[in-house]
Amino acid sequence: MTNHNAQQADLQGEPAITKEHVQNNTSVRQMLGQRGILPETLPPEEDIRKIDRRVKADQKKLEKHAGRLPTTPPET
């Protein structure tokens, strides 16, 4: 949102872009509050690094247990 607005309004310099960024964050927080969502009360999600390690381990297990596809002779 900040990038879009900064380009559209041709904002230049750190202070102008920072002001836009703060306004966007304030607006998003207000909208979340209106819908009853307070970020500080949400439970933390699982660490992305943990998820990545689990996915890689699962892929290795699948490769190990899946075996190989049968080879077919080329069609002539």
C-alpha positions as CSV (number, residue, x, y, z in Angstrom):
1,M,0.0,0.0,0.0
2,T,2.8,2.4,0.9
3,N,4.7,1.6,-2.3
4,H,1.5,2.2,-4.4
5,N,0.7,5.5,-2.7
6,A,4.3,6.7,-2.8
7,Q,4.4,6.2,-6.5
8,Q,1.0,7.6,-7.2
9,A,1.6,10.7,-5.1
10,D,5.2,10.9,-6.3
11,L,6.5,11.1,-2.7
12,Q,10.1,11.9,-2.4
13,G,12.5,11.5,0.5
14,E,12.4,9.4,3.7
15,P,10.2,11.8,5.8
16,A,7.3,11.8,3.3
17,I,7.5,8.0,2.7
18,T,7.7,7.4,6.4
19,K,4.7,9.5,7.1
20,E,2.7,7.6,4.4
21,H,3.8,4.3,6.0
22,V,2.7,5.3,9.5
23,Q,-0.6,6.5,8.1
24,N,-1.2,3.2,6.3
25,N,-0.3,1.2,9.5
26,T,-2.6,3.3,11.6
27,S,-5.5,2.8,9.1
28,V,-4.9,-1.0,9.0
29,R,-4.8,-1.2,12.8
30,Q,-8.1,0.8,13.0
31,M,-9.7,-1.5,10.6
32,L,-8.6,-4.6,12.5
33,G,-9.8,-3.1,15.7
34,Q,-13.2,-2.4,14.2
35,R,-13.5,-6.0,13.3
36,G,-12.5,-7.1,16.8
37,I,-8.9,-8.3,15.9
38,L,-6.1,-7.1,18.1
39,P,-2.8,-8.4,16.9
40,E,-1.2,-8.4,20.4
41,T,-3.9,-10.9,21.5
42,L,-3.4,-13.4,18.7
43,P,-1.4,-16.5,19.4
44,P,2.0,-16.7,17.8
45,E,2.2,-18.9,14.6
46,E,4.7,-21.7,14.3
47,D,8.2,-20.5,13.3
48,I,8.7,-20.6,9.5
49,R,12.1,-22.2,9.8
50,K,10.5,-25.1,11.7
51,I,7.9,-25.5,9.0
52,D,10.5,-25.4,6.3
53,R,12.6,-28.1,8.0
54,R,9.5,-30.3,8.5
55,V,8.5,-29.9,4.8
56,K,12.1,-30.8,3.7
57,A,12.1,-33.9,5.9
58,D,8.7,-35.0,4.7
59,Q,9.9,-34.6,1.1
60,K,12.9,-36.8,1.8
61,K,10.6,-39.4,3.4
62,L,8.3,-39.4,0.4
63,E,11.2,-39.7,-2.1
64,K,12.6,-42.6,0.0
65,H,9.3,-44.5,0.2
66,A,7.9,-43.7,-3.2
67,G,10.4,-45.6,-5.2
68,R,11.0,-44.9,-8.8
69,L,8.5,-44.6,-11.7
70,P,8.8,-47.5,-14.2
71,T,10.7,-46.6,-17.3
72,T,8.9,-47.1,-20.6
73,P,10.7,-47.6,-23.9
74,P,10.5,-44.7,-26.3
75,E,7.7,-44.8,-28.8
76,T,8.6,-45.3,-32.4
